[in-house]
Amino acid sequence: MFIHLGQETVVNEKEIIGIFDLESTTVSKRTRDYLNKAEKRGEVINVSYELPKSFTVCSNKKKKQKVFISQISSNTLLKRTIYKGEKK
């Protein structure tokens, strides 16, 4: 299953390592350091022209990581990963 992250960007659900809320996670210095290092390595992709609300960390079969910054909230992205037939 593919998850829409914003604009014209979709990722395979199997590649998602984590979906994080930007506001609550960037309070931590470790998270800020991680995002800064990922950006310097060219791993950050901004899929929004609006105020970012979340970031999604993905890794493909070659173990190459990408961090997608999105205007869609982490809660909404999480809901998109739940199959329609499943109950909460």
N, C-alpha and C positions, 0 to 999 in steps of 0.2 A: 504494500500500500504506500502511496505517496502522500506527503503532507505539504500543503501550500504554506509558505513562510511569509509571503508578501510579494507585491509587484508580480513578476513573472517567474518567481523562484519556487521550485518544488524539490523536495529531497525524499529519498527512500527512507521509510520509517525504520528499516533495519540498520541504517547508518547513524541514527541519532544516538548520541551518548547521553545528552542531557539538555533539558530546556530550562532556562533560568530567567528569573525576573531581574531586570537591570537595576531597578531602584533598591531592592533589598539586598542583592548580592554584592553590589559595588561598594557597599559600606566596608567590606573586608579588604584589607590591603592586598591579601593574596590574590583575590579575584581581580583587582585592578592591575596587579603585576602580570597576571596570566594574560589578560586582555591586551595589555601594552606589548608584551612579548609576542603574542600571536599576530598583532598588527605589524610589528617590525619584520616578522617572518613572511608577511604577505598572506596570512591565513584568514584575515577578517574580510567578510563581504557584507557590505551594507545594502540591504534589500528594501530600504525605505527612504523616502524623501521627507517623512514626517518625524515627529519626536519618537525616538526608539523606546520600546518598552521591555523588550526581551532579547536574549541571545540564545542561539541553539548551537551546540557543539556536535559536529558530525565527524565520522571517520569512515573512509571508504575501504575497500578490500585491500588496498596497498598501504593501509594504516596512515594515510595522509589526512591530517585534520583540517577542518574548515570551521570557522565561527561565523554564523550568520546573525547579523543585527537586524531586528525586525520591529515594526511599529505595532505588531499584533501582540497582545498580552500573552504571558506564559500560560495562564489558565485556558485561554482560547486555543492555543496550540496544543496543550495537553488534551483538551476535549477532542481535538481532531485526530489524535492518535488512538482513541478508544473506538473499537468497532461498534457499528450501529446495533448489532445484535446483543452486545454485552450490557449488563446492568451494573450500575455503580454500587 
